[in-house]
Amino acid sequence: MNNLTFTTKLRFVAAVAPVLLIVVAALIVGAFHFFGTMTRAIHDNQYAASRSAEGMETALYKMDWGRSQPDSSQIILDQQRGFIAEIETARAHMGSREQAERIEKIANDAKPLFEAMRTAQPGDDSLGPRLRDLQGAVADLMSVDDEMLLAAAANAESTARTMIAITIVGVVVIPWICFFVIARMTGRLYAELREIRRRFDALAERAQSPGDDAREVDKALTELGFAKPNPMLAE
């Protein structure tokens, strides 16, 4: 920037602040939109997946309880339908490969177990261990869903911290840096203009009659706030 004029440098520095503020404003607007839609996104994905896993767990416990009831076949059938519906919901809202793998394992393990339960005799406890294993698989899925929910919350917190830092830098730090640079440049300009006035007055005193150019320079310096010193106020 050494080949640039002082005016160009000053204009550049003065333009930096509003341009950066526009960028920061766009980021802040994006952050408001992110946080505004975050609750809905978590509800529609991580929370929905967690609720579906809880629904699977409830259906399995009701199946286990229903095996000892008089109308066990109808209870088991109803809960199996609910369990299958919860699996489809979980598939629609899964957000990771681990969730997908666990959901498929549950679906594959549940199908032969449910067929066996529909044909099992009342009081048959041979399916109990397999039902417990399936309950354990559902519990593992619930743990993964909880981890995804916590990860979403941690991501929101990280984004919030990043936006706080960007806001502080963009709204506070950058304007103050630009102000400091402009103040320093104008301070140097003030010193140089004062020196120009001093030298111009010295030249004017040596000149017998100042010409039009000298009067224009004197006028320009006066308009810039560097009027010729008043001899009556001189020390």
Secondary structure as a PSIPRED ss2 file (coil, helix, strand):
# PSIPRED VFORMAT (PSIPRED V4.0)

   1 M C   1.000  0.000  0.000
   2 N C   1.000  0.000  0.000
   3 N C   1.000  0.000  0.000
   4 L C   1.000  0.000  0.000
   5 T C   1.000  0.000  0.000
   6 F H   0.000  1.000  0.000
   7 T H   0.000  1.000  0.000
   8 T H   0.000  1.000  0.000
   9 K H   0.000  1.000  0.000
  10 L H   0.000  1.000  0.000
  11 R H   0.000  1.000  0.000
  12 F H   0.000  1.000  0.000
  13 V H   0.000  1.000  0.000
  14 A H   0.000  1.000  0.000
  15 A H   0.000  1.000  0.000
  16 V H   0.000  1.000  0.000
  17 A H   0.000  1.000  0.000
  18 P H   0.000  1.000  0.000
  19 V H   0.000  1.000  0.000
  20 L H   0.000  1.000  0.000
  21 L H   0.000  1.000  0.000
  22 I H   0.000  1.000  0.000
  23 V H   0.000  1.000  0.000
  24 V H   0.000  1.000  0.000
  25 A H   0.000  1.000  0.000
  26 A H   0.000  1.000  0.000
  27 L H   0.000  1.000  0.000
  28 I H   0.000  1.000  0.000
  29 V H   0.000  1.000  0.000
  30 G H   0.000  1.000  0.000
  31 A H   0.000  1.000  0.000
  32 F H   0.000  1.000  0.000
  33 H H   0.000  1.000  0.000
  34 F H   0.000  1.000  0.000
  35 F H   0.000  1.000  0.000
  36 G H   0.000  1.000  0.000
  37 T H   0.000  1.000  0.000
  38 M H   0.000  1.000  0.000
  39 T H   0.000  1.000  0.000
  40 R H   0.000  1.000  0.000
  41 A H   0.000  1.000  0.000
  42 I H   0.000  1.000  0.000
  43 H H   0.000  1.000  0.000
  44 D H   0.000  1.000  0.000
  45 N H   0.000  1.000  0.000
  46 Q H   0.000  1.000  0.000
  47 Y H   0.000  1.000  0.000
  48 A H   0.000  1.000  0.000
  49 A H   0.000  1.000  0.000
  50 S H   0.000  1.000  0.000
  51 R H   0.000  1.000  0.000
  52 S H   0.000  1.000  0.000
  53 A H   0.000  1.000  0.000
  54 E H   0.000  1.000  0.000
  55 G H   0.000  1.000  0.000
  56 M H   0.000  1.000  0.000
  57 E H   0.000  1.000  0.000
  58 T H   0.000  1.000  0.000
  59 A H   0.000  1.000  0.000
  60 L H   0.000  1.000  0.000
  61 Y H   0.000  1.000  0.000
  62 K H   0.000  1.000  0.000
  63 M H   0.000  1.000  0.000
  64 D H   0.000  1.000  0.000
  65 W H   0.000  1.000  0.000
  66 G H   0.000  1.000  0.000
  67 R C   1.000  0.000  0.000
  68 S C   1.000  0.000  0.000
  69 Q C   1.000  0.000  0.000
  70 P C   1.000  0.000  0.000
  71 D C   1.000  0.000  0.000
  72 S H   0.000  1.000  0.000
  73 S H   0.000  1.000  0.000
  74 Q H   0.000  1.000  0.000
  75 I H   0.000  1.000  0.000
  76 I H   0.000  1.000  0.000
  77 L H   0.000  1.000  0.000
  78 D H   0.000  1.000  0.000
  79 Q H   0.000  1.000  0.000
  80 Q H   0.000  1.000  0.000
  81 R H   0.000  1.000  0.000
  82 G H   0.000  1.000  0.000
  83 F H   0.000  1.000  0.000
  84 I H   0.000  1.000  0.000
  85 A H   0.000  1.000  0.000
  86 E H   0.000  1.000  0.000
  87 I H   0.000  1.000  0.000
  88 E H   0.000  1.000  0.000
  89 T H   0.000  1.000  0.000
  90 A H   0.000  1.000  0.000
  91 R H   0.000  1.000  0.000
  92 A H   0.000  1.000  0.000
  93 H H   0.000  1.000  0.000
  94 M C   1.000  0.000  0.000
  95 G C   1.000  0.000  0.000
  96 S C   1.000  0.000  0.000
  97 R H   0.000  1.000  0.000
  98 E H   0.000  1.000  0.000
  99 Q H   0.000  1.000  0.000
 100 A H   0.000  1.000  0.000
 101 E H   0.000  1.000  0.000
 102 R H   0.000  1.000  0.000
 103 I H   0.000  1.000  0.000
 104 E H   0.000  1.000  0.000
 105 K H   0.000  1.000  0.000
 106 I H   0.000  1.000  0.000
 107 A H   0.000  1.000  0.000
 108 N H   0.000  1.000  0.000
 109 D H   0.000  1.000  0.000
 110 A H   0.000  1.000  0.000
 111 K H   0.000  1.000  0.000
 112 P H   0.000  1.000  0.000
 113 L H   0.000  1.000  0.000
 114 F H   0.000  1.000  0.000
 115 E H   0.000  1.000  0.000
 116 A H   0.000  1.000  0.000
 117 M H   0.000  1.000  0.000
 118 R H   0.000  1.000  0.000
 119 T H   0.000  1.000  0.000
 120 A C   1.000  0.000  0.000
 121 Q C   1.000  0.000  0.000
 122 P C   1.000  0.000  0.000
 123 G C   1.000  0.000  0.000
 124 D C   1.000  0.000  0.000
 125 D C   1.000  0.000  0.000
 126 S C   1.000  0.000  0.000
 127 L C   1.000  0.000  0.000
 128 G H   0.000  1.000  0.000
 129 P H   0.000  1.000  0.000
 130 R H   0.000  1.000  0.000
 131 L H   0.000  1.000  0.000
 132 R H   0.000  1.000  0.000
 133 D H   0.000  1.000  0.000
 134 L H   0.000  1.000  0.000
 135 Q H   0.000  1.000  0.000
 136 G H   0.000  1.000  0.000
 137 A H   0.000  1.000  0.000
 138 V H   0.000  1.000  0.000
 139 A H   0.000  1.000  0.000
 140 D H   0.000  1.000  0.000
 141 L H   0.000  1.000  0.000
 142 M H   0.000  1.000  0.000
 143 S H   0.000  1.000  0.000
 144 V H   0.000  1.000  0.000
 145 D H   0.000  1.000  0.000
 146 D H   0.000  1.000  0.000
 147 E H   0.000  1.000  0.000
 148 M H   0.000  1.000  0.000
 149 L H   0.000  1.000  0.000
 150 L H   0.000  1.000  0.000
 151 A H   0.000  1.000  0.000
 152 A H   0.000  1.000  0.000
 153 A H   0.000  1.000  0.000
 154 A H   0.000  1.000  0.000
 155 N H   0.000  1.000  0.000
 156 A H   0.000  1.000  0.000
 157 E H   0.000  1.000  0.000
 158 S H   0.000  1.000  0.000
 159 T H   0.000  1.000  0.000
 160 A H   0.000  1.000  0.000
 161 R H   0.000  1.000  0.000
 162 T H   0.000  1.000  0.000
 163 M H   0.000  1.000  0.000
 164 I H   0.000  1.000  0.000
 165 A H   0.000  1.000  0.000
 166 I H   0.000  1.000  0.000
 167 T H   0.000  1.000  0.000
 168 I H   0.000  1.000  0.000
 169 V H   0.000  1.000  0.000
 170 G H   0.000  1.000  0.000
 171 V H   0.000  1.000  0.000
 172 V H   0.000  1.000  0.000
 173 V H   0.000  1.000  0.000
 174 I H   0.000  1.000  0.000
 175 P H   0.000  1.000  0.000
 176 W H   0.000  1.000  0.000
 177 I H   0.000  1.000  0.000
 178 C H   0.000  1.000  0.000
 179 F H   0.000  1.000  0.000
 180 F H   0.000  1.000  0.000
 181 V H   0.000  1.000  0.000
 182 I H   0.000  1.000  0.000
 183 A H   0.000  1.000  0.000
 184 R H   0.000  1.000  0.000
 185 M H   0.000  1.000  0.000
 186 T H   0.000  1.000  0.000
 187 G H   0.000  1.000  0.000
 188 R H   0.000  1.000  0.000
 189 L H   0.000  1.000  0.000
 190 Y H   0.000  1.000  0.000
 191 A H   0.000  1.000  0.000
 192 E H   0.000  1.000  0.000
 193 L H   0.000  1.000  0.000
 194 R H   0.000  1.000  0.000
 195 E H   0.000  1.000  0.000
 196 I H   0.000  1.000  0.000
 197 R H   0.000  1.000  0.000
 198 R H   0.000  1.000  0.000
 199 R H   0.000  1.000  0.000
 200 F H   0.000  1.000  0.000
 201 D H   0.000  1.000  0.000
 202 A H   0.000  1.000  0.000
 203 L H   0.000  1.000  0.000
 204 A H   0.000  1.000  0.000
 205 E H   0.000  1.000  0.000
 206 R H   0.000  1.000  0.000
 207 A C   1.000  0.000  0.000
 208 Q C   1.000  0.000  0.000
 209 S C   1.000  0.000  0.000
 210 P C   1.000  0.000  0.000
 211 G C   1.000  0.000  0.000
 212 D H   0.000  1.000  0.000
 213 D H   0.000  1.000  0.000
 214 A H   0.000  1.000  0.000
 215 R H   0.000  1.000  0.000
 216 E H   0.000  1.000  0.000
 217 V H   0.000  1.000  0.000
 218 D H   0.000  1.000  0.000
 219 K H   0.000  1.000  0.000
 220 A H   0.000  1.000  0.000
 221 L H   0.000  1.000  0.000
 222 T H   0.000  1.000  0.000
 223 E H   0.000  1.000  0.000
 224 L C   1.000  0.000  0.000
 225 G C   1.000  0.000  0.000
 226 F C   1.000  0.000  0.000
 227 A C   1.000  0.000  0.000
 228 K C   1.000  0.000  0.000
 229 P C   1.000  0.000  0.000
 230 N C   1.000  0.000  0.000
 231 P H   0.000  1.000  0.000
 232 M H   0.000  1.000  0.000
 233 L H   0.000  1.000  0.000
 234 A C   1.000  0.000  0.000
 235 E C   1.000  0.000  0.000
